[in-house]
């Protein structure tokens, strides 16, 4: 079996210098039946390695309830079959523009700022998770015939904290559980980040998108010896709902890649192929300087990232430019591109046939309703991704006063005595029209994704500061949550009826007939905000605010002939057209 080690100046494979030319592909953002195609494209681009994160919250949605941990192992097997080495970054925190940075909501809901520290409760949770996960990695290390050549400790910890005892615990845990390949850290190329996130005795790597020489000079001040590596070369960027689509010029990105390689460094292209935030797993960010106090910026469903391989698995101009550069570091000709996956050639409209109100869906699929003295958070209701209905009574008689949802995260559709009364946000948490009492008020609050980076990561969702009528708190709040995972069991229990006369919010059901089970786009012109499932597969969130205008439908999700479609519209639609379109 081969041996991969860290030398004084180079990575060494059986004692011979080797350069890692890696690309990031997250197995959880790509349909499993398409892994092989995406990995073959990495080889064709000139890469010899693939890197992936591991999202803890995807695999342990509830304490001790592990789910499909073996998918990581299957992805690593696919990497080996594609002829690629693998770098695994198991966290426990990953950032990745992923919901809560990969940390389970039940962890941060309980521990708050004690997460990602030496806190004993946090370490117990991490130890249990890693002991479940690490066999998938350990058994597939290079010295056991697998592709794994490197494992990362935490992720960009220097951008968050300085708890050296926590990092030492993770390092010991990885070694104790059988990880023998080199362990590394990755941080931004700034002194405080490298000093806060590095671990004595482990190779430190840097993350950046440009100015490689300056970044490596900073890294060398902290680490005089060892191979240089950019663990995240940001060749593109991600989008936020309501923002502009971000594009990085291919020539500019290629020049930055060339500079990294001219420094003699190894590289991991982030992202080589971004994929999709299916099932509402997209995270969110907060701008606003060091304290990140700005308004929430929710990430879109697409994680295309303007990567060399786009969301649909197609080579872009950036792919071909990178391939030209990487060819100079490859022995012999590069592999040919794999055949393109089939794509839809004929449009088809969804025939919507039934509808159920949000209350009907909540009654069928939601959790139990309980009365709370103040509004509970999503975390207190054990809601990871989805929405919560808060219902309370305004006492009366009393004159009209403003209603305010303090600490609202993130959106609330408000109903007064059953009639729509407006939409509240963090920036505008006060209802425009005052409410007189007595009245019954409902607030349907939706999470747009938990913060995945910075000091406000892990903050709770829902109404976190109470409900005020004028300056008086309203108590006796009836709360009930609807988690997106509840749809995994199907919608047979939902009380469907005829379509409404107007495009009311609720769950719409219908079918679409396609000629071929091939990659496609789903378009929803006139719809406002919600989620779509095809054959029980959650394509993710749509939102008319843009910039994303359609949802990617992986070919393996579709079946030739009739397919079932569910549309969960959370605000209301004036159209009702849903269509499968060619890519």
HELIX and SHEET records of a PDB file:
HELIX    1   1 UNK A   27  UNK A   29  5                                   3    
HELIX    2   2 UNK A   32  UNK A   34  5                                   3    
HELIX    3   3 UNK A   35  UNK A   45  1                                  11    
HELIX    4   4 UNK A   56  UNK A   59  1                                   4    
HELIX    5   5 UNK A   70  UNK A   81  1                                  12    
HELIX    6   6 UNK A   99  UNK A  102  5                                   4    
HELIX    7   7 UNK A  105  UNK A  111  1                                   7    
HELIX    8   8 UNK A  112  UNK A  114  5                                   3    
HELIX    9   9 UNK A  120  UNK A  138  1                                  19    
HELIX   10  10 UNK A  142  UNK A  144  5                                   3    
HELIX   11  11 UNK A  157  UNK A  159  5                                   3    
HELIX   12  12 UNK A  164  UNK A  176  1                                  13    
HELIX   13  13 UNK A  191  UNK A  197  1                                   7    
HELIX   14  14 UNK A  212  UNK A  222  1                                  11    
HELIX   15  15 UNK A  250  UNK A  262  1                                  13    
HELIX   16  16 UNK A  278  UNK A  280  5                                   3    
HELIX   17  17 UNK A  289  UNK A  291  5                                   3    
HELIX   18  18 UNK A  317  UNK A  327  1                                  11    
HELIX   19  19 UNK A  358  UNK A  365  1                                   8    
HELIX   20  20 UNK A  484  UNK A  489  5                                   6    
HELIX   21  21 UNK A  555  UNK A  557  5                                   3    
SHEET    1   A 3 UNK A   4  UNK A   6  0                                        
SHEET    2   A 3 UNK A  11  UNK A  13 -1                                        
SHEET    3   A 3 UNK A  16  UNK A  18 -1                                        
SHEET    1   B 9 UNK A  21  UNK A  25  0                                        
SHEET    2   B 9 UNK A  49  UNK A  53  1                                        
SHEET    3   B 9 UNK A  85  UNK A  89  1                                        
SHEET    4   B 9 UNK A 148  UNK A 152  1                                        
SHEET    5   B 9 UNK A 182  UNK A 188  1                                        
SHEET    6   B 9 UNK A 203  UNK A 208  1                                        
SHEET    7   B 9 UNK A 229  UNK A 234  1                                        
SHEET    8   B 9 UNK A 266  UNK A 273  1                                        
SHEET    9   B 9 UNK A  21  UNK A  25  1                                        
SHEET    1   C 2 UNK A  60  UNK A  62  0                                        
SHEET    2   C 2 UNK A  65  UNK A  66 -1                                        
SHEET    1   D 2 UNK A 284  UNK A 286  0                                        
SHEET    2   D 2 UNK A 296  UNK A 298 -1                                        
SHEET    1   E 4 UNK A 348  UNK A 349  0                                        
SHEET    2   E 4 UNK A 579  UNK A 581 -1                                        
SHEET    3   E 4 UNK A 520  UNK A 523 -1                                        
SHEET    4   E 4 UNK A 550  UNK A 553 -1                                        
SHEET    1   F 5 UNK A 351  UNK A 356  0                                        
SHEET    2   F 5 UNK A 506  UNK A 514 -1                                        
SHEET    3   F 5 UNK A 561  UNK A 569 -1                                        
SHEET    4   F 5 UNK A 529  UNK A 534 -1                                        
SHEET    5   F 5 UNK A 537  UNK A 543 -1                                        
SHEET    1   G 6 UNK A 370  UNK A 372  0                                        
SHEET    2   G 6 UNK A 477  UNK A 483 -1                                        
SHEET    3   G 6 UNK A 386  UNK A 401 -1                                        
SHEET    4   G 6 UNK A 435  UNK A 446 -1                                        
SHEET    5   G 6 UNK A 411  UNK A 416 -1                                        
SHEET    6   G 6 UNK A 419  UNK A 425 -1                                        
SHEET    1   H 3 UNK A 403  UNK A 405  0                                        
SHEET    2   H 3 UNK A 467  UNK A 469 -1                                        
SHEET    3   H 3 UNK A 472  UNK A 473 -1                                        
SHEET    1   I 2 UNK A 408  UNK A 409  0                                        
SHEET    2   I 2 UNK A 462  UNK A 463 -1                                        
END                                                                             
